[in-house]
């Protein structure tokens, strides 16, 4: 699943990601696209608390891809 939260500001990227987490079965990755740096302080910690593994990659200036996977 892909969540394109580019152009959105907090808390919208986190809310969009949480909705995707609820809808995505274990084993299926979620790719979150963001361009709002404060979302890096909210999405990864919340996903980890819920048992998801998190990878963050800077893909632009400013733009990041957060990949969430649940074992």
N, CA, C and O of each residue as an XYZ file, in Angstrom:
284
protein
N       0.841     -1.166      0.000
C       0.000      0.000      0.000
C       0.892      1.237      0.000
O       1.977      1.226      0.583
N       0.440      2.288     -0.646
C       1.197      3.539     -0.673
C       0.318      4.653     -0.121
O      -0.856      4.773     -0.472
N       0.912      5.464      0.750
C       0.254      6.637      1.301
C       1.021      7.855      0.801
O       2.186      8.039      1.154
N       0.390      8.677     -0.004
C       1.041      9.881     -0.513
C       0.561     11.068      0.313
O      -0.507     11.627      0.064
N       1.380     11.447      1.313
C       1.036     12.548      2.205
C       1.824     13.809      1.858
O       1.910     14.735      2.664
N       2.396     13.840      0.662
C       3.121     15.038      0.246
C       2.141     16.205      0.123
O       1.039     16.062     -0.406
N       2.576     17.365      0.628
C       1.712     18.536      0.598
C       0.828     18.655      1.825
O       0.138     19.660      1.997
N       0.843     17.642      2.677
C       0.044     17.650      3.905
C       0.928     18.030      5.086
O       2.128     17.756      5.076
N       0.348     18.653      6.095
C       1.075     18.998      7.311
C       0.471     18.247      8.487
O      -0.665     17.777      8.425
N       1.249     18.141      9.561
C       0.812     17.405     10.750
C      -0.475     17.998     11.293
O      -0.647     19.217     11.313
N      -1.373     17.138     11.732
C      -1.227     15.704     11.966
C      -1.717     14.830     10.817
O      -1.808     13.613     10.971
N      -2.034     15.424      9.670
C      -2.622     14.657      8.568
C      -1.759     13.480      8.105
O      -2.310     12.394      7.923
N      -0.432     13.621      7.900
C       0.350     12.453      7.476
C       0.267     11.285      8.473
O       0.199     10.126      8.064
N       0.274     11.588      9.762
C       0.156     10.530     10.767
C      -1.221      9.877     10.690
O      -1.330      8.652     10.758
N      -2.266     10.678     10.550
C      -3.617     10.115     10.478
C      -3.785      9.244      9.236
O      -4.404      8.182      9.302
N      -3.236      9.688      8.104
C      -3.307      8.889      6.878
C      -2.560      7.568      7.053
O      -3.021      6.519      6.603
N      -1.397      7.631      7.713
C      -0.597      6.423      7.946
C      -1.318      5.465      8.890
O      -1.320      4.255      8.662
N      -1.928      5.998      9.948
C      -2.645      5.138     10.894
C      -3.812      4.427     10.210
O      -4.085      3.262     10.499
N      -4.493      5.117      9.312
C      -5.582      4.491      8.570
C      -5.042      3.339      7.710
O      -5.662      2.278      7.636
N      -3.901      3.546      7.068
C      -3.297      2.494      6.250
C      -2.876      1.312      7.114
O      -3.048      0.161      6.712
N      -2.325      1.584      8.300
C      -1.916      0.510      9.211
C      -3.113     -0.353      9.578
O      -2.992     -1.576      9.643
N      -4.260      0.258      9.816
C      -5.475     -0.487     10.174
C      -5.951     -1.370      9.030
O      -6.536     -2.427      9.264
N      -5.706     -0.945      7.796
C      -6.226     -1.655      6.627
C      -5.253     -2.664      6.020
O      -5.648     -3.459      5.167
N      -3.995     -2.645      6.442
C      -2.973     -3.453      5.787
C      -2.683     -4.716      6.587
O      -2.369     -4.630      7.774
N      -2.781     -5.880      5.967
C      -2.464     -7.116      6.677
C      -0.961     -7.249      6.946
O      -0.135     -6.672      6.240
N      -0.631     -8.019      7.978
C       0.779     -8.271      8.301
C       1.490     -8.840      7.090
O       0.917     -9.616      6.326
N       2.749     -8.447      6.920
C       3.554     -8.943      5.812
C       3.499     -8.066      4.580
O       4.367     -8.158      3.712
N       2.478     -7.207      4.491
C       2.359     -6.320      3.344
C       2.941     -4.955      3.727
O       2.501     -4.367      4.715
N       3.913     -4.439      2.977
C       4.545     -3.170      3.349
C       3.652     -1.967      3.060
O       2.767     -2.008      2.205
N       3.916     -0.908      3.797
C       3.270      0.379      3.556
C       4.388      1.360      3.217
O       5.372      1.454      3.950
N       4.246      2.077      2.130
C       5.211      3.096      1.726
C       4.536      4.454      1.902
O       3.516      4.742      1.275
N       5.122      5.283      2.766
C       4.560      6.599      3.056
C       5.481      7.661      2.451
O       6.674      7.699      2.752
N       4.924      8.519      1.603
C       5.679      9.600      0.982
C       5.333     10.896      1.716
O       4.162     11.262      1.817
N       6.357     11.591      2.227
C       6.121     12.840      2.952
C       7.107     13.913      2.498
O       8.191     13.616      1.996
N       6.703     15.159      2.688
C       7.608     16.282      2.454
C       7.522     17.296      3.597
O       7.954     18.440      3.457
N       6.969     16.869      4.710
C       6.809     17.692      5.910
C       7.659     17.058      7.012
O       7.266     16.055      7.607
N       8.832     17.654      7.279
C       9.816     17.062      8.200
C       9.267     16.691      9.575
O       9.677     15.659     10.105
N       8.360     17.469     10.193
C       7.854     17.059     11.510
C       7.176     15.687     11.525
O       7.077     15.060     12.580
N       6.709     15.217     10.367
C       6.102     13.879     10.310
C       7.126     12.793     10.615
O       6.757     11.685     11.003
N       8.418     13.105     10.441
C       9.467     12.135     10.795
C       9.534     11.910     12.301
O      10.045     10.886     12.756
N       9.021     12.864     13.073
C       9.016     12.738     14.527
C       7.763     12.071     15.055
O       7.692     11.747     16.241
N       6.766     11.859     14.195
C       5.514     11.256     14.658
C       5.257      9.871     14.069
O       4.894      8.946     14.795
N       5.444      9.723     12.760
C       5.095      8.457     12.110
C       5.995      7.301     12.556
O       5.470      6.282     13.002
N       7.329      7.410     12.457
C       8.162      6.266     12.857
C       7.963      5.813     14.310
O       7.829      4.611     14.538
N       7.937      6.719     15.311
C       7.745      6.233     16.689
C       6.390      5.544     16.894
O       6.308      4.530     17.587
N       5.339      6.089     16.296
C       4.016      5.481     16.460
C       3.964      4.113     15.786
O       3.403      3.172     16.347
N       4.536      3.993     14.602
C       4.547      2.699     13.910
C       5.336      1.667     14.709
O       4.916      0.515     14.813
N       6.468      2.065     15.271
C       7.260      1.134     16.094
C       6.482      0.675     17.311
O       6.537     -0.500     17.673
N       5.755      1.587     17.948
C       4.937      1.211     19.116
C       3.903      0.152     18.755
O       3.517     -0.663     19.594
N       3.460      0.168     17.504
C       2.461     -0.795     17.050
C       3.081     -2.067     16.474
O       2.370     -2.930     15.960
N       4.417     -2.182     16.562
C       5.087     -3.406     16.136
C       5.571     -3.418     14.698
O       5.950     -4.474     14.191
N       5.570     -2.284     14.032
C       6.029     -2.208     12.647
C       7.510     -1.864     12.620
O       7.992     -1.102     13.458
N       8.223     -2.421     11.666
C       9.610     -2.049     11.436
C       9.603     -0.856     10.491
O       8.786     -0.784      9.573
N      10.527      0.087     10.726
C      10.510      1.358     10.001
C      11.851      1.600      9.316
O      12.912      1.439      9.919
N      11.784      1.988      8.052
C      12.962      2.427      7.306
C      12.642      3.791      6.722
O      11.599      3.980      6.096
N      13.551      4.747      6.930
C      13.359      6.101      6.402
C      14.461      6.395      5.396
O      15.641      6.175      5.667
N      14.062      6.894      4.231
C      15.028      7.242      3.192
C      14.723      8.653      2.689
O      13.587      8.963      2.330
N      15.744      9.497      2.669
C      15.571     10.829      2.107
C      15.629     10.715      0.588
O      16.597     10.188      0.039
N      14.597     11.205     -0.090
C      14.507     11.035     -1.537
C      14.485     12.355     -2.292
O      14.489     12.361     -3.523
N      14.463     13.464     -1.581
C      14.426     14.766     -2.233
C      14.778     15.850     -1.241
O      15.288     15.571     -0.155
N      14.507     17.079     -1.612
C      14.814     18.196     -0.727
C      13.620     19.117     -0.642
O      13.497     19.970     -1.521
N      12.750     19.035      0.306
C      12.683     17.972      1.308
C      11.645     16.926      0.904
O      10.511     17.271      0.571
N      12.019     15.690      0.932
C      11.082     14.596      0.678
C      11.670     13.318      1.231
O      12.869     13.069      1.108
N      10.810     12.498      1.848
C      11.243     11.248      2.442
C      10.266     10.137      2.096
O       9.082     10.370      1.852
N      10.798      8.924      2.083
C       9.980      7.725      1.957
C      10.146      6.934      3.247
O      11.260      6.583      3.636
N       9.030      6.662      3.898
C       9.028      5.842      5.097
C       8.411      4.508      4.708
O       7.269      4.459      4.253
N       9.158      3.430      4.883
C       8.641      2.099      4.564
C       8.371      1.369      5.881
O       9.250      1.244      6.733
N       7.141      0.895      6.023
C       6.718      0.178      7.218
C       6.472     -1.277      6.853
O       5.783     -1.565      5.874
N       7.027     -2.190      7.630
C       6.765     -3.613      7.433
C       6.474     -4.230      8.785
O       7.067     -3.858      9.798
N       5.555     -5.174      8.786
C       5.216     -5.877     10.018
C       5.530     -7.347      9.827
O       4.978     -8.005      8.946
N       6.424     -7.855     10.663
C       6.823     -9.271     10.506
C       5.672    -10.231     10.783
O       5.846    -11.446     10.694
